[in-house]
Amino acid sequence: MLQSISTLFTSDTRLYSLTWKDGNGPDLAVECWWGREALSGGFEYVIDLLSTDAFIPDDDLIGRALTLTTTLADGGQHQRSGYVRRVITLGADGGFARYRLTVVPWLWLTTRGRHHRVFQEKTVMHIVETVLADYAQVAAWQWSEEVDAFMADTRPRSYCVQYNEDDQAFISRLLVEEGLGWRVEADDEAPGGHRVTIFADSRSLPEDQLSAASGGIRFHRADSQEEQDSVIAFGQHLRLTGGLTTFL
């Protein structure tokens, strides 16, 4: 009986599926997921998964690269890839165990330590390349084509200090000062299935395939019979912050 029920939880006919970058990992069915994505902010996905195995060791999941695949309305697929930074066992019920994975881009690894470095007479591009080189085993990055022309008249920094900053904070500060941003995009050849692209002109960012084909993405109510993907809700988030900081 349990075996017949378990066939309902295969990924063959489900909207979402999960695969491991190295092709060798536990078979997990996606129950649901949510997350956030932002330019110059990366992403974080939280994925709830089902398994018939209630004893999967956390070490078999943590730190691994995976791909979350979404089947689109037109039958195409959209892939989101990253590294597992957190594993939570949610318990078991009715023969199925639930696991919750938190997935982040490789750039999250650059927040795990604080460093002190000094760069003299180096360009921002050289500084960024030097910092990211420490993560080459798990990372992939590139500069967008227009960056060279944008930075052509920028002089090297005579004295640039990273003081007790994590590498992501340091790099982000330099890029903002130069008017550069970054995005995360899929790359099957990258160790984590994605790469970071540093850009100078947001107008050069690739357009969503559905938006390009349809002249935009529709915004309207939710409907189970929609023929194509659409935006069904907008939200706003407000918070109070300090307007002044005084050191005594």
C-alpha positions in Angstrom: 0.0 0.0 0.0 2.8 2.4 1.0 4.7 1.6 -2.2 1.7 2.4 -4.4 1.1 5.7 -2.6 4.8 6.7 -2.9 4.5 6.6 -6.7 2.3 9.7 -6.4 5.3 11.6 -5.1 7.7 11.1 -8.0 8.9 14.2 -9.8 7.8 12.9 -13.3 4.5 14.6 -13.2 5.1 17.4 -10.7 5.5 21.1 -11.3 8.8 21.2 -9.5 11.7 18.8 -9.3 15.0 18.7 -7.6 18.3 17.2 -8.9 21.8 17.1 -7.6 24.6 18.8 -9.5 26.9 15.7 -9.2 24.0 13.4 -10.1 24.4 11.4 -6.9 22.1 12.2 -4.1 18.9 11.1 -2.2 15.7 11.1 -4.2 13.6 13.9 -2.8 10.2 15.2 -4.1 9.5 19.0 -3.9 6.4 19.7 -1.7 6.7 23.5 -1.9 9.2 26.3 -2.0 9.5 30.0 -1.6 12.3 32.5 -1.8 13.6 35.9 -2.8 15.8 37.2 -5.7 17.3 40.6 -6.1 19.8 42.5 -8.3 23.0 42.9 -6.4 21.4 40.9 -3.6 21.6 37.3 -4.9 18.9 34.8 -3.8 17.7 32.5 -1.1 15.3 29.7 -1.6 13.7 27.6 1.1 12.5 24.2 -0.2 10.3 21.7 1.6 10.9 18.1 0.4 9.4 14.7 0.8 11.2 11.4 1.1 10.5 7.8 2.1 13.7 7.8 4.1 13.4 9.4 7.5 17.1 8.9 8.3 19.0 10.9 5.6 22.1 12.3 7.4 22.4 16.1 7.3 26.0 15.6 6.0 24.6 14.0 2.9 22.8 17.3 2.0 24.6 20.3 3.5 27.0 22.2 1.2 25.9 20.3 -1.9 25.0 21.9 -5.2 21.5 21.3 -6.5 19.1 22.5 -9.2 15.4 23.3 -8.7 13.5 22.9 -12.0 10.2 24.6 -12.6 7.9 23.4 -15.5 6.5 26.5 -17.2 3.0 27.0 -18.6 4.3 26.4 -22.2 6.0 23.2 -21.2 9.5 24.7 -21.0 11.7 24.6 -17.9 13.3 27.2 -15.7 16.2 26.2 -13.5 17.5 27.7 -10.3 20.8 26.3 -8.9 22.7 26.9 -5.7 24.3 25.5 -2.6 22.6 24.0 0.4 23.5 26.1 3.5 21.0 24.8 5.9 19.2 21.5 6.5 16.2 21.0 8.8 14.5 17.6 9.4 10.8 18.5 9.9 9.7 15.1 11.0 7.8 12.1 9.5 4.2 11.3 9.1 2.3 8.6 7.2 5.4 7.0 5.9 7.0 10.1 4.5 9.7 12.3 6.0 10.0 16.0 5.4 13.2 18.0 5.0 13.7 21.7 4.6 16.7 23.0 2.6 17.9 26.6 2.4 19.7 27.2 -0.9 22.0 30.2 -1.7 24.5 31.3 -4.4 28.2 30.6 -4.1 28.7 34.3 -3.2 27.1 33.6 0.2 30.4 31.8 1.1 32.2 35.1 0.9 30.3 36.3 3.9 31.7 33.6 6.2 34.8 35.4 7.4 36.2 38.9 7.9 39.6 40.0 6.5 42.1 42.8 6.6 43.8 43.6 3.3 45.5 46.6 1.6 45.6 47.2 -2.1 47.8 49.9 -3.6 47.6 51.3 -7.1 45.1 48.6 -8.2 41.9 49.0 -10.2 38.6 47.9 -8.7 38.4 45.1 -11.3 41.8 43.8 -10.2 40.8 44.0 -6.6 37.6 42.1 -7.2 39.4 39.4 -9.2 42.0 39.0 -6.4 39.4 38.6 -3.7 37.2 36.1 -5.7 40.2 34.0 -6.7 40.1 32.4 -3.3 36.7 30.9 -4.1 37.5 29.6 -7.6 36.8 25.9 -6.7 33.1 26.6 -6.1 32.6 29.9 -7.9 32.0 31.3 -11.4 31.9 34.9 -12.3 32.4 37.2 -15.3 32.3 40.9 -16.3 29.6 42.0 -18.7 30.8 43.3 -22.1 30.1 47.0 -21.4 32.1 47.1 -18.1 35.5 47.6 -19.9 34.3 50.8 -21.7 32.5 52.0 -18.6 35.6 51.7 -16.4 38.1 52.9 -19.1 38.6 56.3 -17.6 38.7 55.1 -14.0 42.1 55.5 -12.3 43.6 52.8 -10.0 42.9 53.3 -6.3 46.1 54.5 -4.7 45.2 53.0 -1.3 42.2 50.7 -0.8 41.6 49.0 2.6 39.5 46.0 3.5 39.2 46.4 7.3 37.4 43.7 9.3 34.9 43.3 6.4 33.6 40.0 4.9 34.5 39.7 1.3 31.0 40.2 0.0 30.6 43.4 1.9 34.0 44.7 0.7 33.3 43.8 -3.0 29.8 45.2 -2.9 31.0 48.5 -1.4 33.6 48.8 -4.2 31.1 48.0 -6.9 28.5 50.5 -5.6 31.1 53.2 -5.5 32.0 52.6 -9.1 28.3 52.4 -10.2 28.4 48.6 -11.0 25.9 46.0 -10.1 25.7 42.2 -10.2 23.2 39.5 -11.0 23.1 35.7 -10.7 22.3 33.6 -13.8 22.2 29.9 -14.7 25.4 28.3 -16.0 25.4 24.5 -16.4 29.2 24.5 -16.7 29.8 26.3 -13.4 30.5 24.3 -10.2 27.3 25.4 -8.6 25.2 25.6 -11.7 25.2 29.4 -11.7 27.5 32.3 -12.2 27.7 35.9 -11.0 27.8 38.6 -13.8 29.0 42.1 -12.9 27.4 44.7 -15.1 27.5 48.5 -15.6 24.2 49.1 -17.5 21.0 47.6 -16.3 19.4 48.2 -19.7 21.7 45.4 -21.0 20.2 42.8 -18.7 18.5 39.8 -20.5 14.7 40.0 -20.6 12.5 37.2 -19.4 11.7 34.9 -22.3 7.9 35.1 -21.8 8.2 38.9 -21.5 10.2 39.2 -24.7 7.8 36.9 -26.6 4.6 38.6 -25.3 5.6 42.2 -25.0 5.6 42.0 -21.2 4.1 39.8 -18.4 0.5 40.2 -17.5 -0.7 41.3 -14.0 -4.1 40.0 -13.0 -5.9 37.7 -10.5 -4.9 34.2 -9.9 -6.6 31.6 -12.1 -5.9 27.9 -12.4 -6.7 27.8 -16.1 -4.2 30.4 -17.2 -2.4 29.6 -20.5 0.8 31.4 -19.5 2.7 32.6 -16.5 1.7 35.9 -15.0 2.2 38.2 -12.0 -0.7 37.8 -9.6 0.3 40.1 -6.7 2.5 43.0 -5.7 3.5 43.8 -2.1 5.1 46.5 -0.1 7.4 46.2 2.9 8.1 49.1 5.2 10.2 49.4 8.4 11.5 52.1 10.7 15.3 52.6 10.8 17.6 54.8 12.8 18.2 58.2 11.1 21.3 59.1 13.1 24.1 57.2 14.8 26.2 58.8 17.5 29.5 57.4 18.9 30.5 58.4 22.3 
